[in-house]
Amino acid sequence: KTYIIGDTDFNNTIGIKDATLIRKHLAKIVEFDEVALAVSDVDDSGSCTIKDATLIQKYIALVDAPSNVGKTITLYN
């Protein structure tokens, strides 16, 4: 299945809710499954971090920052 990188709520758009979900995951309020962890790693560092949430916010604000936000990833789960 193909997913949008950064779309942590899986609604086919990138929005502030996606960055908020990452922050909630990092605070251990929300648990991410394997797919959510994969799409949330927008800087391709191998893990979901606060930097990923920040890069999503920059993408929303149209700030030029290198990341994979908005690109697609195909996962075979």
All heavy atoms as a GROMACS GRO file, in nm:
protein
  587
    1LYS      N    1   0.084  -0.118   0.000
    1LYS     CA    2   0.000   0.000   0.000
    1LYS      C    3   0.089   0.125   0.000
    1LYS      O    4   0.195   0.126   0.061
    1LYS     CB    5  -0.092  -0.002   0.122
    1LYS     CG    6  -0.191   0.111   0.123
    1LYS     CD    7  -0.294   0.094   0.232
    1LYS     CE    8  -0.386   0.215   0.225
    1LYS     NZ    9  -0.490   0.211   0.323
    2THR      N   10   0.043   0.229  -0.065
    2THR     CA   11   0.118   0.354  -0.075
    2THR      C   12   0.064   0.457   0.024
    2THR      O   13  -0.058   0.473   0.038
    2THR     CB   14   0.111   0.410  -0.218
    2THR    OG1   15   0.166   0.312  -0.307
    2THR    CG2   16   0.190   0.538  -0.232
    3TYR      N   17   0.155   0.524   0.093
    3TYR     CA   18   0.120   0.624   0.193
    3TYR      C   19   0.193   0.754   0.162
    3TYR      O   20   0.296   0.754   0.096
    3TYR     CB   21   0.163   0.578   0.333
    3TYR     CG   22   0.098   0.450   0.378
    3TYR    CD1   23   0.159   0.326   0.353
    3TYR    CD2   24  -0.023   0.451   0.445
    3TYR    CE1   25   0.100   0.208   0.394
    3TYR    CE2   26  -0.082   0.333   0.487
    3TYR     CZ   27  -0.020   0.212   0.461
    3TYR     OH   28  -0.079   0.094   0.502
    4ILE      N   29   0.140   0.865   0.214
    4ILE     CA   30   0.205   0.995   0.201
    4ILE      C   31   0.294   1.014   0.323
    4ILE      O   32   0.247   1.004   0.438
    4ILE     CB   33   0.102   1.109   0.192
    4ILE    CG1   34   0.011   1.088   0.071
    4ILE    CG2   35   0.173   1.245   0.185
    4ILE    CD1   36  -0.108   1.183   0.067
    5ILE      N   37   0.421   1.040   0.300
    5ILE     CA   38   0.514   1.061   0.411
    5ILE      C   39   0.475   1.190   0.485
    5ILE      O   40   0.458   1.295   0.424
    5ILE     CB   41   0.660   1.068   0.361
    5ILE    CG1   42   0.698   0.935   0.295
    5ILE    CG2   43   0.755   1.103   0.475
    5ILE    CD1   44   0.832   0.935   0.227
    6GLY      N   45   0.458   1.176   0.615
    6GLY     CA   46   0.415   1.289   0.698
    6GLY      C   47   0.268   1.286   0.732
    6GLY      O   48   0.223   1.357   0.822
    7ASP      N   49   0.191   1.203   0.664
    7ASP     CA   50   0.046   1.194   0.688
    7ASP      C   51   0.019   1.093   0.799
    7ASP      O   52  -0.028   0.982   0.776
    7ASP     CB   53  -0.025   1.153   0.558
    7ASP     CG   54  -0.176   1.145   0.573
    7ASP    OD1   55  -0.230   1.206   0.668
    7ASP    OD2   56  -0.240   1.077   0.491
    8THR      N   57   0.048   1.132   0.923
    8THR     CA   58   0.039   1.040   1.036
    8THR      C   59  -0.104   1.007   1.076
    8THR      O   60  -0.126   0.909   1.147
    8THR     CB   61   0.114   1.095   1.158
    8THR    OG1   62   0.059   1.220   1.196
    8THR    CG2   63   0.263   1.110   1.127
    9ASP      N   64  -0.201   1.088   1.032
    9ASP     CA   65  -0.340   1.055   1.063
    9ASP      C   66  -0.411   0.987   0.946
    9ASP      O   67  -0.530   0.957   0.953
    9ASP     CB   68  -0.419   1.179   1.110
    9ASP     CG   69  -0.431   1.286   1.004
    9ASP    OD1   70  -0.378   1.271   0.892
    9ASP    OD2   71  -0.495   1.390   1.034
   10PHE      N   72  -0.337   0.964   0.839
   10PHE     CA   73  -0.385   0.887   0.722
   10PHE      C   74  -0.512   0.944   0.659
   10PHE      O   75  -0.599   0.869   0.616
   10PHE     CB   76  -0.405   0.739   0.760
   10PHE     CG   77  -0.282   0.677   0.818
   10PHE    CD1   78  -0.274   0.648   0.953
   10PHE    CD2   79  -0.171   0.650   0.738
   10PHE    CE1   80  -0.159   0.591   1.008
   10PHE    CE2   81  -0.056   0.593   0.791
   10PHE     CZ   82  -0.051   0.564   0.927
   11ASN      N   83  -0.520   1.077   0.650
   11ASN     CA   84  -0.637   1.138   0.584
   11ASN      C   85  -0.602   1.192   0.445
   11ASN      O   86  -0.679   1.267   0.386
   11ASN     CB   87  -0.696   1.249   0.672
   11ASN     CG   88  -0.607   1.371   0.683
   11ASN    OD1   89  -0.491   1.369   0.642
   11ASN    ND2   90  -0.661   1.478   0.740
   12ASN      N   91  -0.486   1.153   0.394
   12ASN     CA   92  -0.439   1.189   0.260
   12ASN      C   93  -0.405   1.336   0.241
   12ASN      O   94  -0.399   1.384   0.128
   12ASN     CB   95  -0.539   1.144   0.152
   12ASN     CG   96  -0.546   0.993   0.146
   12ASN    OD1   97  -0.444   0.924   0.148
   12ASN    ND2   98  -0.667   0.940   0.140
   13THR      N   99  -0.382   1.407   0.352
   13THR     CA  100  -0.334   1.545   0.345
   13THR      C  101  -0.232   1.565   0.457
   13THR      O  102  -0.230   1.492   0.555
   13THR     CB  103  -0.447   1.649   0.363
   13THR    OG1  104  -0.507   1.631   0.491
   13THR    CG2  105  -0.553   1.637   0.255
   14ILE      N  106  -0.147   1.665   0.440
   14ILE     CA  107  -0.050   1.700   0.543
   14ILE      C  108  -0.102   1.824   0.614
   14ILE      O  109  -0.128   1.927   0.551
   14ILE     CB  110   0.088   1.731   0.482
   14ILE    CG1  111   0.139   1.617   0.394
   14ILE    CG2  112   0.188   1.766   0.592
   14ILE    CD1  113   0.170   1.490   0.466
   15GLY      N  114  -0.121   1.814   0.745
   15GLY     CA  115  -0.171   1.926   0.823
   15GLY      C  116  -0.111   1.929   0.961
   15GLY      O  117  -0.032   1.841   0.999
   16ILE      N  118  -0.150   2.028   1.039
   16ILE     CA  119  -0.094   2.045   1.174
   16ILE      C  120  -0.126   1.926   1.262
   16ILE      O  121  -0.049   1.892   1.354
   16ILE     CB  122  -0.141   2.178   1.237
   16ILE    CG1  123  -0.054   2.213   1.358
   16ILE    CG2  124  -0.288   2.174   1.272
   16ILE    CD1  125   0.092   2.239   1.325
   17LYS      N  126  -0.236   1.858   1.236
   17LYS     CA  127  -0.271   1.740   1.316
   17LYS      C  128  -0.163   1.632   1.304
   17LYS      O  129  -0.136   1.560   1.400
   17LYS     CB  130  -0.407   1.684   1.273
   17LYS     CG  131  -0.455   1.571   1.360
   17LYS     CD  132  -0.594   1.525   1.322
   17LYS     CE  133  -0.637   1.408   1.407
   17LYS     NZ  134  -0.763   1.350   1.362
   18ASP      N  135  -0.100   1.622   1.189
   18ASP     CA  136   0.006   1.523   1.170
   18ASP      C  137   0.126   1.552   1.261
   18ASP      O  138   0.179   1.462   1.326
   18ASP     CB  139   0.049   1.519   1.023
   18ASP     CG  140  -0.066   1.479   0.932
   18ASP    OD1  141  -0.123   1.371   0.955
   18ASP    OD2  142  -0.098   1.555   0.841
   19ALA      N  143   0.166   1.677   1.268
   19ALA     CA  144   0.276   1.716   1.356
   19ALA      C  145   0.236   1.697   1.503
   19ALA      O  146   0.316   1.650   1.584
   19ALA     CB  147   0.316   1.861   1.331
   20THR      N  148   0.112   1.729   1.535
   20THR     CA  149   0.062   1.713   1.671
   20THR      C  150   0.062   1.566   1.713
   20THR      O  151   0.098   1.533   1.826
   20THR     CB  152  -0.079   1.773   1.685
   20THR    OG1  153  -0.073   1.912   1.650
   20THR    CG2  154  -0.134   1.757   1.826
   21LEU      N  155   0.024   1.478   1.621
   21LEU     CA  156   0.024   1.335   1.653
   21LEU      C  157   0.166   1.285   1.683
   21LEU      O  158   0.184   1.202   1.773
   21LEU     CB  159  -0.038   1.254   1.539
   21LEU     CG  160  -0.189   1.247   1.539
   21LEU    CD1  161  -0.240   1.180   1.411
   21LEU    CD2  162  -0.240   1.173   1.660
   22ILE      N  163   0.263   1.335   1.611
   22ILE     CA  164   0.402   1.296   1.640
   22ILE      C  165   0.440   1.343   1.780
   22ILE      O  166   0.498   1.267   1.858
   22ILE     CB  167   0.500   1.352   1.535
   22ILE    CG1  168   0.480   1.279   1.401
   22ILE    CG2  169   0.645   1.340   1.583
   22ILE    CD1  170   0.562   1.336   1.287
   23ARG      N  171   0.405   1.466   1.813
   23ARG     CA  172   0.436   1.518   1.946
   23ARG      C  173   0.367   1.434   2.054
   23ARG      O  174   0.427   1.404   2.158
   23ARG     CB  175   0.396   1.664   1.958
   23ARG     CG  176   0.481   1.755   1.870
   23ARG     CD  177   0.434   1.900   1.880
   23ARG     NE  178   0.500   1.983   1.782
   23ARG     CZ  179   0.623   2.032   1.794
   23ARG    NH1  180   0.693   2.006   1.902
   23ARG    NH2  181   0.676   2.107   1.700
   24LYS      N  182   0.243   1.394   2.029
   24LYS     CA  183   0.170   1.310   2.125
   24LYS      C  184   0.235   1.172   2.136
   24LYS      O  185   0.242   1.115   2.245
   24LYS     CB  186   0.024   1.297   2.085
   24LYS     CG  187  -0.057   1.422   2.110
   24LYS     CD  188  -0.203   1.402   2.076
   24LYS     CE  189  -0.285   1.523   2.113
   24LYS     NZ  190  -0.429   1.500   2.086
   25HIS      N  191   0.283   1.120   2.024
   25HIS     CA  192   0.353   0.991   2.027
   25HIS      C  193   0.480   1.002   2.110
   25HIS      O  194   0.509   0.915   2.194
   25HIS     CB  195   0.385   0.945   1.885
   25HIS     CG  196   0.481   0.830   1.881
   25HIS    ND1  197   0.446   0.703   1.920
   25HIS    CD2  198   0.612   0.824   1.846
   25HIS    CE1  199   0.551   0.623   1.909
   25HIS    NE2  200   0.653   0.695   1.864
   26LEU      N  201   0.555   1.108   2.090
   26LEU     CA  202   0.680   1.126   2.165
   26LEU      C  203   0.654   1.145   2.314
   26LEU      O  204   0.737   1.106   2.397
   26LEU     CB  205   0.759   1.244   2.108
   26LEU     CG  206   0.809   1.225   1.964
   26LEU    CD1  207   0.869   1.354   1.911
   26LEU    CD2  208   0.907   1.110   1.955
   27ALA      N  209   0.538   1.202   2.350
   27ALA     CA  210   0.500   1.221   2.490
   27ALA      C  211   0.433   1.096   2.548
   27ALA      O  212   0.388   1.099   2.663
   27ALA     CB  213   0.408   1.342   2.503
   28LYS      N  214   0.425   0.991   2.466
   28LYS     CA  215   0.364   0.863   2.506
   28LYS      C  216   0.214   0.874   2.535
   28LYS      O  217   0.159   0.800   2.616
   28LYS     CB  218   0.440   0.802   2.622
   28LYS     CG  219   0.587   0.775   2.589
   28LYS     CD  220   0.654   0.687   2.688
   28LYS     CE  221   0.802   0.670   2.665
   28LYS     NZ  222   0.847   0.640   2.535
   29ILE      N  223   0.148   0.967   2.467
   29ILE     CA  224   0.003   0.983   2.477
   29ILE      C  225  -0.066   0.898   2.371
   29ILE      O  226  -0.174   0.844   2.392
   29ILE     CB  227  -0.037   1.131   2.463
   29ILE    CG1  228   0.023   1.212   2.578
   29ILE    CG2  229  -0.188   1.148   2.455
   29ILE    CD1  230   0.015   1.362   2.559
   30VAL      N  231  -0.001   0.887   2.255
   30VAL     CA  232  -0.053   0.810   2.141
   30VAL      C  233   0.053   0.707   2.103
   30VAL      O  234   0.172   0.739   2.099
   30VAL     CB  235  -0.081   0.903   2.021
   30VAL    CG1  236  -0.118   0.824   1.897
   30VAL    CG2  237  -0.188   1.004   2.055
   31GLU      N  238   0.008   0.586   2.075
   31GLU     CA  239   0.100   0.481   2.032
   31GLU      C  240   0.093   0.467   1.880
   31GLU      O  241  -0.016   0.460   1.823
   31GLU     CB  242   0.063   0.348   2.098
   31GLU     CG  243   0.167   0.241   2.079
   31GLU     CD  244   0.137   0.116   2.160
   31GLU    OE1  245   0.082   0.130   2.270
   31GLU    OE2  246   0.169   0.007   2.112
   32PHE      N  247   0.208   0.465   1.815
   32PHE     CA  248   0.216   0.447   1.670
   32PHE      C  249   0.243   0.301   1.638
   32PHE      O  250   0.326   0.237   1.704
   32PHE     CB  251   0.329   0.531   1.611
   32PHE     CG  252   0.296   0.676   1.586
   32PHE    CD1  253   0.175   0.731   1.623
   32PHE    CD2  254   0.388   0.758   1.524
   32PHE    CE1  255   0.146   0.864   1.600
   32PHE    CE2  256   0.361   0.892   1.500
   32PHE     CZ  257   0.239   0.944   1.537
   33ASP      N  258   0.176   0.252   1.534
   33ASP     CA  259   0.209   0.119   1.484
   33ASP      C  260   0.325   0.133   1.385
   33ASP      O  261   0.378   0.242   1.364
   33ASP     CB  262   0.087   0.052   1.421
   33ASP     CG  263   0.032   0.123   1.299
   33ASP    OD1  264   0.100   0.213   1.243
   33ASP    OD2  265  -0.079   0.088   1.256
   34GLU      N  266   0.364   0.023   1.326
   34GLU     CA  267   0.479   0.020   1.236
   34GLU      C  268   0.460   0.114   1.116
   34GLU      O  269   0.553   0.182   1.073
   34GLU     CB  270   0.499  -0.123   1.188
   34GLU     CG  271   0.632  -0.149   1.122
   34GLU     CD  272   0.652  -0.297   1.091
   34GLU    OE1  273   0.648  -0.378   1.186
   34GLU    OE2  274   0.671  -0.329   0.973
   35VAL      N  275   0.339   0.120   1.062
   35VAL     CA  276   0.311   0.206   0.947
   35VAL      C  277   0.321   0.353   0.986
   35VAL      O  278   0.384   0.433   0.917
   35VAL     CB  279   0.173   0.174   0.884
   35VAL    CG1  280   0.139   0.272   0.774
   35VAL    CG2  281   0.170   0.031   0.832
   36ALA      N  282   0.259   0.389   1.098
   36ALA     CA  283   0.264   0.528   1.143
   36ALA      C  284   0.408   0.572   1.170
   36ALA      O  285   0.446   0.685   1.139
   36ALA     CB  286   0.178   0.546   1.267
   37LEU      N  287   0.488   0.482   1.227
   37LEU     CA  288   0.629   0.515   1.250
   37LEU      C  289   0.702   0.538   1.119
   37LEU      O  290   0.785   0.629   1.108
   37LEU     CB  291   0.697   0.404   1.330
   37LEU     CG  292   0.661   0.396   1.477
   37LEU    CD1  293   0.718   0.269   1.539
   37LEU    CD2  294   0.710   0.519   1.552
   38ALA      N  295   0.672   0.458   1.018
   38ALA     CA  296   0.738   0.472   0.888
   38ALA      C  297   0.702   0.605   0.821
   38ALA      O  298   0.790   0.674   0.770
   38ALA     CB  299   0.704   0.355   0.797
   39VAL      N  300   0.574   0.641   0.821
   39VAL     CA  301   0.534   0.766   0.753
   39VAL      C  302   0.571   0.890   0.834
   39VAL      O  303   0.578   0.999   0.779
   39VAL     CB  304   0.384   0.768   0.715
   39VAL    CG1  305   0.349   0.654   0.623
   39VAL    CG2  306   0.294   0.770   0.836
   40SER      N  307   0.594   0.873   0.964
   40SER     CA  308   0.630   0.989   1.046
   40SER      C  309   0.778   1.023   1.040
   40SER      O  310   0.818   1.133   1.077
   40SER     CB  311   0.590   0.966   1.192
   40SER     OG  312   0.668   0.864   1.250
   41ASP      N  313   0.860   0.932   0.991
   41ASP     CA  314   1.005   0.956   0.981
   41ASP      C  315   1.036   1.034   0.853
   41ASP      O  316   1.092   0.982   0.758
   41ASP     CB  317   1.080   0.822   0.983
   41ASP     CG  318   1.230   0.838   0.979
   41ASP    OD1  319   1.279   0.950   1.006
   41ASP    OD2  320   1.299   0.740   0.946
   42VAL      N  321   1.001   1.162   0.853
   42VAL     CA  322   1.009   1.242   0.731
   42VAL      C  323   1.152   1.281   0.693
   42VAL      O  324   1.177   1.316   0.577
   42VAL     CB  325   0.920   1.368   0.739
   42VAL    CG1  326   0.776   1.330   0.766
   42VAL    CG2  327   0.968   1.466   0.844
   43ASP      N  328   1.244   1.274   0.788
   43ASP     CA  329   1.383   1.307   0.755
   43ASP      C  330   1.466   1.182   0.729
   43ASP      O  331   1.586   1.190   0.709
   43ASP     CB  332   1.448   1.393   0.864
   43ASP     CG  333   1.461   1.320   0.997
   43ASP    OD1  334   1.411   1.207   1.012
   43ASP    OD2  335   1.520   1.380   1.089
   44ASP      N  336   1.401   1.067   0.729
   44ASP     CA  337   1.464   0.939   0.697
   44ASP      C  338   1.583   0.909   0.790
   44ASP      O  339   1.683   0.853   0.748
   44ASP     CB  340   1.508   0.936   0.550
   44ASP     CG  341   1.523   0.795   0.496
   44ASP    OD1  342   1.459   0.703   0.550
   44ASP    OD2  343   1.600   0.776   0.401
   45SER      N  344   1.565   0.943   0.918
   45SER     CA  345   1.672   0.920   1.016
   45SER      C  346   1.666   0.779   1.076
   45SER      O  347   1.757   0.738   1.147
   45SER     CB  348   1.662   1.022   1.129
   45SER     OG  349   1.544   0.999   1.206
   46GLY      N  350   1.555   0.711   1.052
   46GLY     CA  351   1.537   0.578   1.109
   46GLY      C  352   1.451   0.576   1.233
   46GLY      O  353   1.423   0.470   1.288
   47SER      N  354   1.410   0.694   1.279
   47SER     CA  355   1.321   0.701   1.395
   47SER      C  356   1.236   0.826   1.389
   47SER      O  357   1.266   0.921   1.317
   47SER     CB  358   1.401   0.697   1.525
   47SER     OG  359   1.485   0.809   1.533
   48CYS      N  360   1.129   0.824   1.466
   48CYS     CA  361   1.036   0.938   1.475
   48CYS      C  362   1.084   1.029   1.587
   48CYS      O  363   1.095   0.987   1.702
   48CYS     CB  364   0.896   0.884   1.504
   48CYS     SG  365   0.774   1.011   1.533
   49THR      N  366   1.115   1.155   1.552
   49THR     CA  367   1.167   1.250   1.651
   49THR      C  368   1.094   1.384   1.639
   49THR      O  369   1.015   1.406   1.546
   49THR     CB  370   1.317   1.275   1.630
   49THR    OG1  371   1.335   1.343   1.505
   49THR    CG2  372   1.397   1.144   1.632
   50ILE      N  373   1.125   1.473   1.731
   50ILE     CA  374   1.066   1.607   1.727
   50ILE      C  375   1.104   1.680   1.599
   50ILE      O  376   1.029   1.764   1.549
   50ILE     CB  377   1.105   1.688   1.853
   50ILE    CG1  378   1.015   1.809   1.871
   50ILE    CG2  379   1.250   1.727   1.850
   50ILE    CD1  380   0.873   1.774   1.905
   51LYS      N  381   1.218   1.646   1.542
   51LYS     CA  382   1.260   1.708   1.416
   51LYS      C  383   1.160   1.676   1.305
   51LYS      O  384   1.131   1.761   1.220
   51LYS     CB  385   1.400   1.661   1.376
   51LYS     CG  386   1.452   1.727   1.251
   51LYS     CD  387   1.594   1.685   1.217
   51LYS     CE  388   1.639   1.751   1.088
   51LYS     NZ  389   1.771   1.705   1.046
   52ASP      N  390   1.103   1.557   1.306
   52ASP     CA  391   1.004   1.521   1.205
   52ASP      C  392   0.879   1.608   1.217
   52ASP      O  393   0.826   1.656   1.117
   52ASP     CB  394   0.967   1.372   1.218
   52ASP     CG  395   1.086   1.282   1.192
   52ASP    OD1  396   1.145   1.291   1.082
   52ASP    OD2  397   1.120   1.203   1.280
   53ALA      N  398   0.834   1.631   1.340
   53ALA     CA  399   0.719   1.719   1.362
   53ALA      C  400   0.749   1.861   1.313
   53ALA      O  401   0.666   1.925   1.248
   53ALA     CB  402   0.680   1.721   1.509
   54THR      N  403   0.869   1.908   1.341
   54THR     CA  404   0.911   2.042   1.299
   54THR      C  405   0.916   2.052   1.147
   54THR      O  406   0.872   2.152   1.089
   54THR     CB  407   1.047   2.078   1.360
   54THR    OG1  408   1.036   2.071   1.502
   54THR    CG2  409   1.092   2.217   1.318
   55LEU      N  410   0.966   1.949   1.081
   55LEU     CA  411   0.972   1.950   0.935
   55LEU      C  412   0.833   1.951   0.872
   55LEU      O  413   0.811   2.015   0.769
   55LEU     CB  414   1.055   1.832   0.884
   55LEU     CG  415   1.206   1.845   0.907
   55LEU    CD1  416   1.276   1.713   0.879
   55LEU    CD2  417   1.264   1.956   0.822
   56ILE      N  418   0.739   1.884   0.934
   56ILE     CA  419   0.601   1.888   0.886
   56ILE      C  420   0.546   2.029   0.900
   56ILE      O  421   0.481   2.082   0.809
   56ILE     CB  422   0.513   1.784   0.960
   56ILE    CG1  423   0.551   1.643   0.917
   56ILE    CG2  424   0.364   1.810   0.932
   56ILE    CD1  425   0.486   1.532   0.998
   57GLN      N  426   0.572   2.093   1.014
   57GLN     CA  427   0.526   2.231   1.034
   57GLN      C  428   0.588   2.325   0.931
   57GLN      O  429   0.520   2.414   0.879
   57GLN     CB  430   0.559   2.277   1.175
   57GLN     CG  431   0.474   2.209   1.280
   57GLN     CD  432   0.515   2.248   1.419
   57GLN    OE1  433   0.629   2.228   1.460
   57GLN    NE2  434   0.421   2.305   1.493
   58LYS      N  435   0.714   2.307   0.900
   58LYS     CA  436   0.780   2.389   0.798
   58LYS      C  437   0.717   2.366   0.661
   58LYS      O  438   0.699   2.459   0.583
   58LYS     CB  439   0.930   2.361   0.794
   58LYS     CG  440   1.004   2.418   0.913
   58LYS     CD  441   1.153   2.393   0.904
   58LYS     CE  442   1.226   2.461   1.018
   58LYS     NZ  443   1.371   2.448   1.006
   59TYR      N  444   0.683   2.241   0.631
   59TYR     CA  445   0.617   2.207   0.504
   59TYR      C  446   0.483   2.281   0.494
   59TYR      O  447   0.452   2.338   0.390
   59TYR     CB  448   0.597   2.055   0.498
   59TYR     CG  449   0.521   2.006   0.377
   59TYR    CD1  450   0.587   1.978   0.258
   59TYR    CD2  451   0.384   1.985   0.383
   59TYR    CE1  452   0.518   1.931   0.148
   59TYR    CE2  453   0.314   1.938   0.273
   59TYR     CZ  454   0.381   1.911   0.156
   59TYR     OH  455   0.313   1.864   0.047
   60ILE      N  456   0.407   2.280   0.603
   60ILE     CA  457   0.276   2.347   0.604
   60ILE      C  458   0.294   2.497   0.584
   60ILE      O  459   0.216   2.561   0.512
   60ILE     CB  460   0.203   2.319   0.737
   60ILE    CG1  461   0.169   2.170   0.748
   60ILE    CG2  462   0.077   2.403   0.750
   60ILE    CD1  463   0.130   2.125   0.887
   61ALA      N  464   0.398   2.554   0.646
   61ALA     CA  465   0.424   2.699   0.638
   61ALA      C  466   0.497   2.738   0.510
   61ALA      O  467   0.530   2.855   0.492
   61ALA     CB  468   0.505   2.743   0.760
   62LEU      N  469   0.523   2.640   0.424
   62LEU     CA  470   0.592   2.663   0.297
   62LEU      C  471   0.735   2.713   0.315
   62LEU      O  472   0.788   2.787   0.232
   62LEU     CB  473   0.513   2.757   0.206
   62LEU     CG  474   0.369   2.715   0.175
   62LEU    CD1  475   0.298   2.821   0.093
   62LEU    CD2  476   0.366   2.580   0.104
   63VAL      N  477   0.797   2.672   0.426
   63VAL     CA  478   0.938   2.704   0.451
   63VAL      C  479   1.021   2.595   0.385
   63VAL      O  480   0.995   2.477   0.404
   63VAL     CB  481   0.967   2.710   0.602
   63VAL    CG1  482   1.116   2.727   0.628
   63VAL    CG2  483   0.887   2.820   0.668
   64ASP      N  484   1.119   2.637   0.309
   64ASP     CA  485   1.204   2.541   0.239
   64ASP      C  486   1.295   2.469   0.338
   64ASP      O  487   1.383   2.530   0.398
   64ASP     CB  488   1.286   2.612   0.132
   64ASP     CG  489   1.363   2.514   0.044
   64ASP    OD1  490   1.316   2.400   0.027
   64ASP    OD2  491   1.469   2.552  -0.008
   65ALA      N  492   1.269   2.340   0.356
   65ALA     CA  493   1.352   2.258   0.444
   65ALA      C  494   1.360   2.119   0.384
   65ALA      O  495   1.257   2.061   0.348
   65ALA     CB  496   1.292   2.252   0.584
   66PRO      N  497   1.479   2.066   0.368
   66PRO     CA  498   1.491   1.934   0.305
   66PRO      C  499   1.426   1.824   0.388
   66PRO      O  500   1.457   1.807   0.506
   66PRO     CB  501   1.642   1.912   0.294
   66PRO     CG  502   1.702   2.006   0.393
   66PRO     CD  503   1.607   2.120   0.410
   67SER      N  504   1.331   1.755   0.329
   67SER     CA  505   1.265   1.643   0.394
   67SER      C  506   1.187   1.566   0.287
   67SER      O  507   1.183   1.606   0.171
   67SER     CB  508   1.170   1.689   0.504
   67SER     OG  509   1.052   1.744   0.449
   68ASN      N  510   1.125   1.459   0.330
   68ASN     CA  511   1.044   1.377   0.239
   68ASN      C  512   0.895   1.403   0.255
   68ASN      O  513   0.814   1.328   0.202
   68ASN     CB  514   1.074   1.229   0.263
   68ASN     CG  515   1.214   1.194   0.224
   68ASN    OD1  516   1.262   1.233   0.119
   68ASN    ND2  517   1.283   1.120   0.309
   69VAL      N  518   0.857   1.507   0.330
   69VAL     CA  519   0.716   1.536   0.354
   69VAL      C  520   0.644   1.552   0.220
   69VAL      O  521   0.689   1.625   0.132
   69VAL     CB  522   0.697   1.663   0.439
   69VAL    CG1  523   0.548   1.691   0.461
   69VAL    CG2  524   0.768   1.651   0.572
   70GLY      N  525   0.532   1.483   0.208
   70GLY     CA  526   0.450   1.492   0.087
   70GLY      C  527   0.485   1.391  -0.020
   70GLY      O  528   0.406   1.369  -0.111
   71LYS      N  529   0.600   1.328  -0.010
   71LYS     CA  530   0.637   1.223  -0.104
   71LYS      C  531   0.564   1.095  -0.064
   71LYS      O  532   0.505   1.087   0.043
   71LYS     CB  533   0.788   1.200  -0.106
   71LYS     CG  534   0.866   1.322  -0.155
   71LYS     CD  535   1.014   1.297  -0.150
   71LYS     CE  536   1.091   1.422  -0.192
   71LYS     NZ  537   1.236   1.404  -0.179
   72THR      N  538   0.568   0.995  -0.149
   72THR     CA  539   0.499   0.871  -0.116
   72THR      C  540   0.598   0.761  -0.080
   72THR      O  541   0.714   0.764  -0.120
   72THR     CB  542   0.409   0.823  -0.232
   72THR    OG1  543   0.489   0.805  -0.349
   72THR    CG2  544   0.297   0.922  -0.259
   73ILE      N  545   0.546   0.666  -0.004
   73ILE     CA  546   0.622   0.548   0.035
   73ILE      C  547   0.530   0.427   0.019
   73ILE      O  548   0.411   0.435   0.050
   73ILE     CB  549   0.673   0.560   0.181
   73ILE    CG1  550   0.761   0.442   0.218
   73ILE    CG2  551   0.558   0.575   0.279
   73ILE    CD1  552   0.828   0.456   0.355
   74THR      N  553   0.584   0.321  -0.034
   74THR     CA  554   0.507   0.197  -0.048
   74THR      C  555   0.556   0.098   0.056
   74THR      O  556   0.675   0.069   0.064
   74THR     CB  557   0.521   0.138  -0.190
   74THR    OG1  558   0.477   0.237  -0.284
   74THR    CG2  559   0.438   0.013  -0.206
   75LEU      N  560   0.461   0.050   0.137
   75LEU     CA  561   0.493  -0.045   0.241
   75LEU      C  562   0.419  -0.175   0.215
   75LEU      O  563   0.302  -0.174   0.176
   75LEU     CB  564   0.455   0.010   0.378
   75LEU     CG  565   0.523   0.141   0.419
   75LEU    CD1  566   0.463   0.193   0.548
   75LEU    CD2  567   0.672   0.120   0.434
   76TYR      N  568   0.484  -0.283   0.239
   76TYR     CA  569   0.425  -0.416   0.222
   76TYR      C  570   0.411  -0.477   0.360
   76TYR      O  571   0.505  -0.532   0.415
   76TYR     CB  572   0.512  -0.504   0.132
   76TYR     CG  573   0.534  -0.441  -0.004
   76TYR    CD1  574   0.648  -0.365  -0.030
   76TYR    CD2  575   0.438  -0.455  -0.103
   76TYR    CE1  576   0.667  -0.305  -0.154
   76TYR    CE2  577   0.457  -0.395  -0.228
   76TYR     CZ  578   0.571  -0.322  -0.252
   76TYR     OH  579   0.589  -0.262  -0.375
   77ASN      N  580   0.293  -0.457   0.419
   77ASN     CA  581   0.273  -0.507   0.555
   77ASN      C  582   0.168  -0.613   0.562
   77ASN      O  583   0.097  -0.642   0.476
   77ASN     CB  584   0.238  -0.393   0.650
   77ASN     CG  585   0.133  -0.299   0.594
   77ASN    OD1  586   0.098  -0.305   0.477
   77ASN    ND2  587   0.084  -0.211   0.676
   0.00000   0.00000   0.00000
